């Protein structure tokens, strides 16, 4: 199985997972060390991407592309990053 999360706006790889391995060689530098495919739900078809250290620049459209043999599917997700500032 091949799972690739990309930024729709940039068409660059945010995270790539293939055959049980995370492949970081094609990853956008802005996401280095901040992403992982959540494996807990893989057997149930859940392909959640975890992004840590969220930044305002992470806001936007993401596309998940899945290939498994001859099967292909994709889904789009919109991530909204809100910044809260507390003033005392």
Biopython code that builds the backbone (N, CA, C, O; Angstrom):
import numpy as np
from Bio.PDB.StructureBuilder import StructureBuilder

atoms = [
    (1, "UNK", "N", (0.842, -1.180, 0.000)),
    (1, "UNK", "CA", (0.000, 0.000, 0.000)),
    (1, "UNK", "C", (0.885, 1.241, 0.000)),
    (1, "UNK", "O", (1.896, 1.298, 0.701)),
    (2, "UNK", "N", (0.492, 2.232, -0.797)),
    (2, "UNK", "CA", (1.212, 3.486, -0.919)),
    (2, "UNK", "C", (0.263, 4.623, -0.535)),
    (2, "UNK", "O", (-0.788, 4.788, -1.154)),
    (3, "UNK", "N", (0.632, 5.409, 0.488)),
    (3, "UNK", "CA", (-0.181, 6.525, 0.958)),
    (3, "UNK", "C", (0.669, 7.779, 0.874)),
    (3, "UNK", "O", (1.766, 7.842, 1.430)),
    (4, "UNK", "N", (0.151, 8.770, 0.177)),
    (4, "UNK", "CA", (0.880, 10.030, 0.048)),
    (4, "UNK", "C", (-0.052, 11.180, 0.401)),
    (4, "UNK", "O", (-1.127, 11.326, -0.180)),
    (5, "UNK", "N", (0.375, 11.991, 1.358)),
    (5, "UNK", "CA", (-0.327, 13.220, 1.710)),
    (5, "UNK", "C", (0.425, 14.372, 1.052)),
    (5, "UNK", "O", (1.639, 14.496, 1.210)),
    (6, "UNK", "N", (-0.300, 15.215, 0.311)),
    (6, "UNK", "CA", (0.327, 16.358, -0.347)),
    (6, "UNK", "C", (-0.449, 17.635, -0.022)),
    (6, "UNK", "O", (-1.613, 17.590, 0.375)),
    (7, "UNK", "N", (0.217, 18.760, -0.198)),
    (7, "UNK", "CA", (-0.455, 20.055, -0.121)),
    (7, "UNK", "C", (-1.013, 20.332, -1.497)),
    (7, "UNK", "O", (-0.265, 20.358, -2.474)),
    (8, "UNK", "N", (-2.302, 20.538, -1.593)),
    (8, "UNK", "CA", (-2.917, 20.767, -2.900)),
    (8, "UNK", "C", (-2.328, 21.998, -3.578)),
    (8, "UNK", "O", (-2.060, 21.981, -4.779)),
    (9, "UNK", "N", (-2.131, 23.044, -2.825)),
    (9, "UNK", "CA", (-1.643, 24.311, -3.369)),
    (9, "UNK", "C", (-0.234, 24.184, -3.966)),
    (9, "UNK", "O", (0.084, 24.818, -4.972)),
    (10, "UNK", "N", (0.595, 23.361, -3.333)),
    (10, "UNK", "CA", (1.989, 23.260, -3.753)),
    (10, "UNK", "C", (2.303, 21.977, -4.519)),
    (10, "UNK", "O", (3.344, 21.887, -5.171)),
    (11, "UNK", "N", (1.419, 20.988, -4.447)),
    (11, "UNK", "CA", (1.633, 19.665, -5.047)),
    (11, "UNK", "C", (2.948, 19.052, -4.601)),
    (11, "UNK", "O", (3.621, 18.368, -5.372)),
    (12, "UNK", "N", (3.305, 19.301, -3.356)),
    (12, "UNK", "CA", (4.523, 18.728, -2.794)),
    (12, "UNK", "C", (4.162, 17.786, -1.656)),
    (12, "UNK", "O", (3.119, 17.937, -1.019)),
    (13, "UNK", "N", (5.023, 16.823, -1.407)),
    (13, "UNK", "CA", (4.752, 15.785, -0.423)),
    (13, "UNK", "C", (4.901, 16.297, 1.005)),
    (13, "UNK", "O", (5.924, 16.871, 1.379)),
    (14, "UNK", "N", (3.853, 16.073, 1.788)),
    (14, "UNK", "CA", (3.873, 16.364, 3.220)),
    (14, "UNK", "C", (4.310, 15.108, 3.968)),
    (14, "UNK", "O", (5.099, 15.181, 4.911)),
    (15, "UNK", "N", (3.790, 13.950, 3.540)),
    (15, "UNK", "CA", (4.171, 12.671, 4.148)),
    (15, "UNK", "C", (3.952, 11.546, 3.133)),
    (15, "UNK", "O", (2.971, 11.550, 2.390)),
    (16, "UNK", "N", (4.874, 10.589, 3.115)),
    (16, "UNK", "CA", (4.772, 9.440, 2.213)),
    (16, "UNK", "C", (5.011, 8.164, 3.013)),
    (16, "UNK", "O", (5.990, 8.041, 3.749)),
    (17, "UNK", "N", (4.088, 7.220, 2.847)),
    (17, "UNK", "CA", (4.145, 5.941, 3.558)),
    (17, "UNK", "C", (3.956, 4.847, 2.518)),
    (17, "UNK", "O", (3.008, 4.887, 1.733)),
    (18, "UNK", "N", (4.854, 3.871, 2.512)),
    (18, "UNK", "CA", (4.715, 2.772, 1.556)),
    (18, "UNK", "C", (5.171, 1.471, 2.195)),
    (18, "UNK", "O", (6.270, 1.387, 2.744)),
    (19, "UNK", "N", (4.316, 0.458, 2.117)),
    (19, "UNK", "CA", (4.633, -0.894, 2.584)),
    (19, "UNK", "C", (5.229, -0.918, 3.994)),
    (19, "UNK", "O", (6.243, -1.570, 4.243)),
    (20, "UNK", "N", (4.583, -0.198, 4.907)),
    (20, "UNK", "CA", (5.004, -0.221, 6.303)),
    (20, "UNK", "C", (6.146, 0.709, 6.655)),
    (20, "UNK", "O", (6.628, 0.681, 7.788)),
    (21, "UNK", "N", (6.590, 1.528, 5.724)),
    (21, "UNK", "CA", (7.725, 2.426, 5.962)),
    (21, "UNK", "C", (7.328, 3.876, 5.704)),
    (21, "UNK", "O", (6.638, 4.176, 4.729)),
    (22, "UNK", "N", (7.765, 4.769, 6.582)),
    (22, "UNK", "CA", (7.639, 6.198, 6.335)),
    (22, "UNK", "C", (8.829, 6.608, 5.473)),
    (22, "UNK", "O", (9.975, 6.310, 5.811)),
    (23, "UNK", "N", (8.561, 7.289, 4.362)),
    (23, "UNK", "CA", (9.608, 7.708, 3.433)),
    (23, "UNK", "C", (9.730, 9.228, 3.497)),
    (23, "UNK", "O", (8.839, 9.945, 3.042)),
    (24, "UNK", "N", (10.808, 9.707, 4.051)),
    (24, "UNK", "CA", (10.960, 11.137, 4.281)),
    (24, "UNK", "C", (11.779, 11.849, 3.209)),
    (24, "UNK", "O", (11.915, 13.071, 3.269)),
    (25, "UNK", "N", (12.323, 11.141, 2.242)),
    (25, "UNK", "CA", (13.196, 11.735, 1.239)),
    (25, "UNK", "C", (12.536, 12.765, 0.343)),
    (25, "UNK", "O", (13.210, 13.673, -0.143)),
    (26, "UNK", "N", (11.227, 12.648, 0.109)),
    (26, "UNK", "CA", (10.512, 13.566, -0.783)),
    (26, "UNK", "C", (9.746, 14.632, -0.017)),
    (26, "UNK", "O", (9.072, 15.468, -0.619)),
    (27, "UNK", "N", (9.846, 14.607, 1.294)),
    (27, "UNK", "CA", (9.029, 15.474, 2.139)),
    (27, "UNK", "C", (9.451, 16.946, 2.029)),
    (27, "UNK", "O", (10.639, 17.261, 1.970)),
    (28, "UNK", "N", (8.446, 17.843, 2.004)),
    (28, "UNK", "CA", (8.718, 19.278, 2.045)),
    (28, "UNK", "C", (9.509, 19.593, 3.308)),
    (28, "UNK", "O", (9.202, 19.065, 4.377)),
    (29, "UNK", "N", (10.501, 20.428, 3.202)),
    (29, "UNK", "CA", (11.328, 20.787, 4.349)),
    (29, "UNK", "C", (10.540, 21.359, 5.507)),
    (29, "UNK", "O", (10.908, 21.157, 6.664)),
    (30, "UNK", "N", (9.460, 22.073, 5.216)),
    (30, "UNK", "CA", (8.642, 22.695, 6.268)),
    (30, "UNK", "C", (7.983, 21.661, 7.177)),
    (30, "UNK", "O", (7.555, 21.998, 8.281)),
    (31, "UNK", "N", (7.896, 20.406, 6.728)),
    (31, "UNK", "CA", (7.236, 19.360, 7.528)),
    (31, "UNK", "C", (8.221, 18.355, 8.123)),
    (31, "UNK", "O", (7.810, 17.407, 8.793)),
    (32, "UNK", "N", (9.499, 18.553, 7.887)),
    (32, "UNK", "CA", (10.516, 17.614, 8.378)),
    (32, "UNK", "C", (10.426, 17.436, 9.889)),
    (32, "UNK", "O", (10.459, 18.405, 10.648)),
    (33, "UNK", "N", (10.312, 16.183, 10.307)),
    (33, "UNK", "CA", (10.257, 15.851, 11.724)),
    (33, "UNK", "C", (8.936, 16.171, 12.411)),
    (33, "UNK", "O", (8.839, 16.080, 13.634)),
    (34, "UNK", "N", (7.904, 16.550, 11.630)),
    (34, "UNK", "CA", (6.631, 16.946, 12.245)),
    (34, "UNK", "C", (5.442, 16.084, 11.842)),
    (34, "UNK", "O", (4.330, 16.336, 12.305)),
    (35, "UNK", "N", (5.638, 15.073, 10.994)),
    (35, "UNK", "CA", (4.499, 14.284, 10.520)),
    (35, "UNK", "C", (4.668, 12.800, 10.797)),
    (35, "UNK", "O", (5.780, 12.280, 10.896)),
    (36, "UNK", "N", (3.521, 12.137, 10.917)),
    (36, "UNK", "CA", (3.509, 10.679, 10.983)),
    (36, "UNK", "C", (2.132, 10.194, 10.546)),
    (36, "UNK", "O", (1.123, 10.858, 10.782)),
    (37, "UNK", "N", (2.103, 9.041, 9.913)),
    (37, "UNK", "CA", (0.852, 8.399, 9.577)),
    (37, "UNK", "C", (0.426, 7.616, 10.811)),
    (37, "UNK", "O", (1.176, 6.770, 11.298)),
    (38, "UNK", "N", (-0.767, 7.890, 11.318)),
    (38, "UNK", "CA", (-1.249, 7.228, 12.527)),
    (38, "UNK", "C", (-1.633, 5.798, 12.155)),
    (38, "UNK", "O", (-2.592, 5.582, 11.414)),
    (39, "UNK", "N", (-0.893, 4.836, 12.662)),
    (39, "UNK", "CA", (-1.068, 3.438, 12.246)),
    (39, "UNK", "C", (-2.177, 2.685, 12.987)),
    (39, "UNK", "O", (-2.576, 1.601, 12.563)),
    (40, "UNK", "N", (-2.667, 3.239, 14.069)),
    (40, "UNK", "CA", (-3.693, 2.555, 14.864)),
    (40, "UNK", "C", (-4.896, 2.120, 14.032)),
    (40, "UNK", "O", (-5.454, 1.047, 14.260)),
    (41, "UNK", "N", (-5.291, 2.944, 13.076)),
    (41, "UNK", "CA", (-6.489, 2.644, 12.311)),
    (41, "UNK", "C", (-6.247, 2.110, 10.917)),
    (41, "UNK", "O", (-7.193, 1.990, 10.140)),
    (42, "UNK", "N", (-5.013, 1.785, 10.573)),
    (42, "UNK", "CA", (-4.714, 1.335, 9.209)),
    (42, "UNK", "C", (-5.537, 0.127, 8.793)),
    (42, "UNK", "O", (-6.055, 0.086, 7.677)),
    (43, "UNK", "N", (-5.664, -0.845, 9.665)),
    (43, "UNK", "CA", (-6.402, -2.067, 9.306)),
    (43, "UNK", "C", (-7.885, -1.780, 9.060)),
    (43, "UNK", "O", (-8.558, -2.536, 8.360)),
    (44, "UNK", "N", (-8.393, -0.684, 9.636)),
    (44, "UNK", "CA", (-9.793, -0.300, 9.444)),
    (44, "UNK", "C", (-9.946, 0.722, 8.314)),
    (44, "UNK", "O", (-11.049, 1.200, 8.050)),
    (45, "UNK", "N", (-8.841, 1.055, 7.653)),
    (45, "UNK", "CA", (-8.899, 1.979, 6.538)),
    (45, "UNK", "C", (-8.707, 3.436, 6.908)),
    (45, "UNK", "O", (-8.915, 4.311, 6.067)),
    (46, "UNK", "N", (-8.320, 3.719, 8.133)),
    (46, "UNK", "CA", (-8.076, 5.091, 8.568)),
    (46, "UNK", "C", (-6.642, 5.486, 8.214)),
    (46, "UNK", "O", (-5.696, 4.797, 8.598)),
    (47, "UNK", "N", (-6.482, 6.568, 7.501)),
    (47, "UNK", "CA", (-5.166, 7.005, 7.027)),
    (47, "UNK", "C", (-4.845, 8.399, 7.563)),
    (47, "UNK", "O", (-4.383, 9.272, 6.829)),
    (48, "UNK", "N", (-5.098, 8.585, 8.852)),
    (48, "UNK", "CA", (-4.921, 9.887, 9.484)),
    (48, "UNK", "C", (-3.463, 10.313, 9.482)),
    (48, "UNK", "O", (-2.558, 9.517, 9.732)),
    (49, "UNK", "N", (-3.260, 11.599, 9.190)),
    (49, "UNK", "CA", (-1.941, 12.200, 9.249)),
    (49, "UNK", "C", (-1.872, 13.065, 10.493)),
    (49, "UNK", "O", (-2.751, 13.894, 10.729)),
    (50, "UNK", "N", (-0.830, 12.875, 11.286)),
    (50, "UNK", "CA", (-0.611, 13.710, 12.470)),
    (50, "UNK", "C", (0.501, 14.703, 12.142)),
    (50, "UNK", "O", (1.592, 14.327, 11.714)),
    (51, "UNK", "N", (0.190, 15.983, 12.356)),
    (51, "UNK", "CA", (1.179, 17.048, 12.182)),
    (51, "UNK", "C", (1.385, 17.680, 13.547)),
    (51, "UNK", "O", (0.435, 18.175, 14.154)),
    (52, "UNK", "N", (2.610, 17.667, 14.028)),
    (52, "UNK", "CA", (2.908, 18.283, 15.317)),
    (52, "UNK", "C", (3.509, 19.668, 15.110)),
    (52, "UNK", "O", (3.978, 19.999, 14.021)),
    (53, "UNK", "N", (3.489, 20.461, 16.157)),
    (53, "UNK", "CA", (4.049, 21.808, 16.072)),
    (53, "UNK", "C", (3.361, 22.643, 15.010)),
    (53, "UNK", "O", (4.019, 23.281, 14.187)),
    (54, "UNK", "N", (2.011, 22.638, 15.028)),
    (54, "UNK", "CA", (1.261, 23.351, 13.990)),
    (54, "UNK", "C", (1.684, 24.806, 13.873)),
    (54, "UNK", "O", (2.003, 25.473, 14.857)),
    (55, "UNK", "N", (1.673, 25.269, 12.632)),
    (55, "UNK", "CA", (2.038, 26.648, 12.306)),
    (55, "UNK", "C", (0.914, 27.253, 11.467)),
    (55, "UNK", "O", (0.185, 26.521, 10.797)),
    (56, "UNK", "N", (0.768, 28.557, 11.494)),
    (56, "UNK", "CA", (-0.252, 29.175, 10.629)),
    (56, "UNK", "C", (-0.087, 28.789, 9.153)),
    (56, "UNK", "O", (-1.078, 28.695, 8.428)),
    (57, "UNK", "N", (1.137, 28.569, 8.711)),
    (57, "UNK", "CA", (1.376, 28.195, 7.307)),
    (57, "UNK", "C", (0.871, 26.791, 6.975)),
    (57, "UNK", "O", (0.786, 26.435, 5.800)),
    (58, "UNK", "N", (0.531, 25.978, 7.995)),
    (58, "UNK", "CA", (-0.011, 24.636, 7.754)),
    (58, "UNK", "C", (-1.478, 24.684, 7.324)),
    (58, "UNK", "O", (-2.010, 23.693, 6.824)),
    (59, "UNK", "N", (-2.121, 25.816, 7.514)),
    (59, "UNK", "CA", (-3.523, 25.999, 7.153)),
    (59, "UNK", "C", (-3.719, 25.762, 5.658)),
    (59, "UNK", "O", (-2.924, 26.234, 4.845)),
    (60, "UNK", "N", (-4.772, 25.034, 5.295)),
    (60, "UNK", "CA", (-5.079, 24.861, 3.875)),
    (60, "UNK", "C", (-5.513, 23.463, 3.500)),
    (60, "UNK", "O", (-5.810, 22.636, 4.362)),
    (61, "UNK", "N", (-5.548, 23.206, 2.196)),
    (61, "UNK", "CA", (-6.011, 21.941, 1.628)),
    (61, "UNK", "C", (-4.898, 20.906, 1.590)),
    (61, "UNK", "O", (-3.760, 21.195, 1.221)),
    (62, "UNK", "N", (-5.262, 19.691, 1.982)),
    (62, "UNK", "CA", (-4.376, 18.533, 1.906)),
    (62, "UNK", "C", (-5.104, 17.451, 1.130)),
    (62, "UNK", "O", (-6.321, 17.305, 1.247)),
    (63, "UNK", "N", (-4.362, 16.697, 0.342)),
    (63, "UNK", "CA", (-4.938, 15.595, -0.425)),
    (63, "UNK", "C", (-4.226, 14.313, -0.013)),
    (63, "UNK", "O", (-2.997, 14.261, 0.038)),
    (64, "UNK", "N", (-5.013, 13.281, 0.281)),
    (64, "UNK", "CA", (-4.482, 11.960, 0.591)),
    (64, "UNK", "C", (-4.700, 11.081, -0.636)),
    (64, "UNK", "O", (-5.831, 10.896, -1.085)),
    (65, "UNK", "N", (-3.617, 10.545, -1.169)),
    (65, "UNK", "CA", (-3.682, 9.680, -2.354)),
    (65, "UNK", "C", (-3.256, 8.281, -1.931)),
    (65, "UNK", "O", (-2.191, 8.091, -1.344)),
    (66, "UNK", "N", (-4.107, 7.305, -2.240)),
    (66, "UNK", "CA", (-3.852, 5.923, -1.822)),
    (66, "UNK", "C", (-3.835, 5.018, -3.045)),
    (66, "UNK", "O", (-4.746, 5.042, -3.873)),
    (67, "UNK", "N", (-2.773, 4.215, -3.140)),
    (67, "UNK", "CA", (-2.675, 3.211, -4.196)),
    (67, "UNK", "C", (-2.411, 1.870, -3.524)),
    (67, "UNK", "O", (-1.539, 1.751, -2.663)),
    (68, "UNK", "N", (-3.169, 0.875, -3.926)),
    (68, "UNK", "CA", (-2.978, -0.478, -3.407)),
    (68, "UNK", "C", (-3.219, -1.440, -4.559)),
    (68, "UNK", "O", (-4.362, -1.735, -4.908)),
    (69, "UNK", "N", (-2.135, -1.923, -5.142)),
    (69, "UNK", "CA", (-2.264, -2.756, -6.342)),
    (69, "UNK", "C", (-2.815, -1.896, -7.467)),
    (69, "UNK", "O", (-2.254, -0.849, -7.788)),
    (70, "UNK", "N", (-3.917, -2.340, -8.068)),
    (70, "UNK", "CA", (-4.559, -1.576, -9.135)),
    (70, "UNK", "C", (-5.569, -0.564, -8.610)),
    (70, "UNK", "O", (-6.083, 0.251, -9.376)),
    (71, "UNK", "N", (-5.860, -0.609, -7.304)),
    (71, "UNK", "CA", (-6.848, 0.302, -6.709)),
    (71, "UNK", "C", (-6.219, 1.668, -6.442)),
    (71, "UNK", "O", (-5.048, 1.772, -6.076)),
    (72, "UNK", "N", (-7.025, 2.709, -6.634)),
    (72, "UNK", "CA", (-6.568, 4.078, -6.426)),
    (72, "UNK", "C", (-7.736, 4.882, -5.851)),
    (72, "UNK", "O", (-8.877, 4.727, -6.287)),
    (73, "UNK", "N", (-7.446, 5.734, -4.878)),
    (73, "UNK", "CA", (-8.473, 6.630, -4.347)),
    (73, "UNK", "C", (-7.786, 7.855, -3.767)),
    (73, "UNK", "O", (-6.595, 7.833, -3.456)),
    (74, "UNK", "N", (-8.549, 8.908, -3.631)),
    (74, "UNK", "CA", (-8.010, 10.104, -2.998)),
    (74, "UNK", "C", (-9.117, 10.829, -2.243)),
    (74, "UNK", "O", (-10.301, 10.703, -2.557)),
    (75, "UNK", "N", (-8.695, 11.589, -1.241)),
    (75, "UNK", "CA", (-9.628, 12.372, -0.430)),
    (75, "UNK", "C", (-8.962, 13.704, -0.118)),
    (75, "UNK", "O", (-7.738, 13.803, -0.026)),
    (76, "UNK", "N", (-9.802, 14.729, 0.042)),
    (76, "UNK", "CA", (-9.296, 16.053, 0.342)),
    (76, "UNK", "C", (-9.757, 16.466, 1.738)),
    (76, "UNK", "O", (-10.887, 16.194, 2.144)),
    (77, "UNK", "N", (-8.852, 17.130, 2.461)),
    (77, "UNK", "CA", (-9.135, 17.599, 3.813)),
    (77, "UNK", "C", (-8.709, 19.061, 3.885)),
    (77, "UNK", "O", (-7.674, 19.444, 3.341)),
    (78, "UNK", "N", (-9.516, 19.870, 4.561)),
    (78, "UNK", "CA", (-9.131, 21.263, 4.782)),
    (78, "UNK", "C", (-8.780, 21.441, 6.255)),
    (78, "UNK", "O", (-9.620, 21.230, 7.130)),
    (79, "UNK", "N", (-7.552, 21.826, 6.520)),
    (79, "UNK", "CA", (-7.076, 22.062, 7.883)),
    (79, "UNK", "C", (-7.148, 23.556, 8.175)),
    (79, "UNK", "O", (-6.644, 24.377, 7.411)),
    (80, "UNK", "N", (-7.787, 23.894, 9.300)),
    (80, "UNK", "CA", (-7.866, 25.281, 9.737)),
    (80, "UNK", "C", (-7.000, 25.422, 10.981)),
    (80, "UNK", "O", (-7.222, 24.742, 11.983)),
    (81, "UNK", "N", (-6.025, 26.297, 10.910)),
    (81, "UNK", "CA", (-5.143, 26.555, 12.051)),
    (81, "UNK", "C", (-5.520, 27.920, 12.614)),
    (81, "UNK", "O", (-5.432, 28.933, 11.919)),
    (82, "UNK", "N", (-5.936, 27.941, 13.861)),
    (82, "UNK", "CA", (-6.297, 29.195, 14.537)),
    (82, "UNK", "C", (-5.223, 29.538, 15.552)),
    (82, "UNK", "O", (-4.700, 28.664, 16.244)),
    (83, "UNK", "N", (-4.906, 30.798, 15.630)),
    (83, "UNK", "CA", (-3.910, 31.253, 16.580)),
    (83, "UNK", "C", (-4.625, 32.092, 17.632)),
    (83, "UNK", "O", (-5.357, 33.030, 17.315)),
    (84, "UNK", "N", (-4.393, 31.731, 18.890)),
    (84, "UNK", "CA", (-4.983, 32.463, 20.007)),
    (84, "UNK", "C", (-3.881, 33.210, 20.719)),
    (84, "UNK", "O", (-2.821, 32.654, 21.007)),
    (85, "UNK", "N", (-4.134, 34.452, 20.995)),
    (85, "UNK", "CA", (-3.163, 35.257, 21.735)),
    (85, "UNK", "C", (-3.825, 35.698, 23.029)),
    (85, "UNK", "O", (-4.881, 36.330, 23.017)),
    (86, "UNK", "N", (-3.195, 35.359, 24.138)),
    (86, "UNK", "CA", (-3.691, 35.769, 25.442)),
    (86, "UNK", "C", (-2.903, 36.983, 25.910)),
    (86, "UNK", "O", (-1.672, 36.978, 25.921)),
    (87, "UNK", "N", (-3.623, 38.002, 26.288)),
    (87, "UNK", "CA", (-2.989, 39.223, 26.775)),
    (87, "UNK", "C", (-3.392, 39.396, 28.232)),
    (87, "UNK", "O", (-4.576, 39.379, 28.569)),
    (88, "UNK", "N", (-2.409, 39.559, 29.074)),
    (88, "UNK", "CA", (-2.687, 39.752, 30.499)),
    (88, "UNK", "C", (-2.388, 41.165, 30.901)),
    (88, "UNK", "O", (-2.559, 41.525, 32.065)),
]
sb = StructureBuilder()
sb.init_structure("model")
sb.init_model(0)
sb.init_chain("A")
sb.init_seg("    ")
for serial, (resi, resn, name, xyz) in enumerate(atoms, 1):
    if name == "N":
        sb.init_residue(resn, " ", resi, " ")
    sb.init_atom(name, np.array(xyz, "f"), 0.0, 1.0, " ", f" {name:<3s}", serial, name[0])
structure = sb.get_structure()
